[in-house]
Amino acid sequence: MRHFSLISRSLIHPRLSILILFAALSTFWIGLGIAIDNQTTHLLHNWERRLTQTALIVLPINEAKNLQVLTQSLQVFHGVSDLHQLSPSDTNHLLAKWGTSWPNPTPSIIMFHYKDDNETLQKTIKNISPEATLIPSSNNKSYFSHFNHSIKTMAHVIMFVCIVFGIILFFPILYFSLNFTYQIQRSQLLQLHQLGTPAHRSYQSIVIHFTISCLLGGIVGIILLLPALHYLINIIAPLLHRSLPVSFLPFALTSSSAISTIYLIPVIQAVIGCIGSWFFYRHNIHAMP
Amino acid sequence: MILLHNLILPAAPSLLQGGQYTVSLHFTHSEAYRVCGPAGSGKTTLLKTLALQYPIQQGALSLFGQTITPQLSLKTKQLIRRRIGILTERPTLCDRLTVFENIALPLHILKTPRRHILRETMAILKWLTIEHLADRFPKTLSSSEILRTACARVLVARPTLLLLEGDTLASDEYLHFLIMKNLYNFINTGCSVIFTTRHDDTMNGLLPPPALRLPYIPKQPTSSQDHLTETQADTFQPTAYKASSV
């Protein structure tokens, strides 16, 4: 006689395959929603940083001799990165965009990222080349903020839809599984109840069963989600001129604290399964005659 | 020990107009009682009410000094249930447990040590001569084997209140004989026994006169003293006879 599992074994424990499947799908959709929102925010932040920190120095033709000195000085200047001179075609393209008619030869333009005080930079440039003009790119900010807002709103909507869909998949199935299991076990539970079994001992094994099923479903969902995310990143990365993640994706995801919350979804589902089954069975057993 | 005061219990409308009757009784400690009445008169309902398996519609019930109310906590009710053993006409067993495990279940619920569970269960299996069924599952048992297993499960935890349907017991002569033979032992260990029978004379000589005769309408009443007329049945108040020890 397996003494310690008599109460548990007296109850039928149906296989909760449907619950596991739907918990997996729920995790997948919720995780996808979180990942899309998080990655969009991350991407926009990168773009914003690039645009707002990109500065240009325009050197008139007569100051072209200072180009070398200026470049060397800026390379060691604090806060400057990605410094390069625009090619003649890029320069013409840029000047055309500005709507400026410029007779040949075209001026030299240096582009770089700068994240410190503009005044210090201005003074340094003026010391080296008094005719040089510094153009900070803050003008792009207003245009970008509008674009940024639209993209963020869209990402939030997608996340909301995915999360709602995930919730819709999980909660009704949890309820139906609980109800189905209870209907199967009702006569045995009634017997245990009439024998004077304390309520919590009657449904203890059922609560554990549901908790494990929800956790298992969540883990399966994560296992499905990671390759899907990897596939999406593979598709989108070239379009966004971004390099593919070097590290293994599960570890790459943990590096960002916000997106690492997707690893909590199975745990949250398990907790919901535990609390849900506990309340459901407690309520029904208390309602028994 | 058990007090029923103006407790309203249902009965078959064909037996009693209105389909219910009021009962007031007092069962004391270490006594045997008999409740008589025809089929549908509410014997099983009375037993189930005493076993807290049937909700109290109206009236008061007190078990082991505890008044049973809807507000009573489930924990207290379960503690009371563990002191009661009931054997009804259709005993139910856990299909997923073997006969041995079914019998051991009440002891397991009481958190009895494993060694003690094994000893007690084996002893009762031998006593009821069903030790050969220990590893069988209820679905493979005959009705008399189910009855003996259910009886063993009722008795193994040594209940303080034993509720038995006499007619059910009578269907297995050996079981009936064993129970009757050991009735003294049950009572001496502080157990109160309540039997229900259909006929007054079922256990004459073995048990005291009925503590309660449940109402019924005879087809051809022979005497006004023996049976109730329809008018009397409407206002029937069951008589509680003082029961003597067996």
Interface residues (C-beta under 8 A of the other chain):
Chain A: M1 H3 L6 I7 R9 S10 L11 I12 S187 Q188 Q191 L192 H193 Q194 L195 G196 T197 P198 A199 R201 I285 H286 P289
Chain B: A51 L52 Q53 Y54 P55 L74 K75 Q78 L79 I80 R81 R82 R83 I84 I86 T92 L93 C94 D95 R96 L97 F100 E101 A104 L105 P106 H108 I109 R114 I117 L118
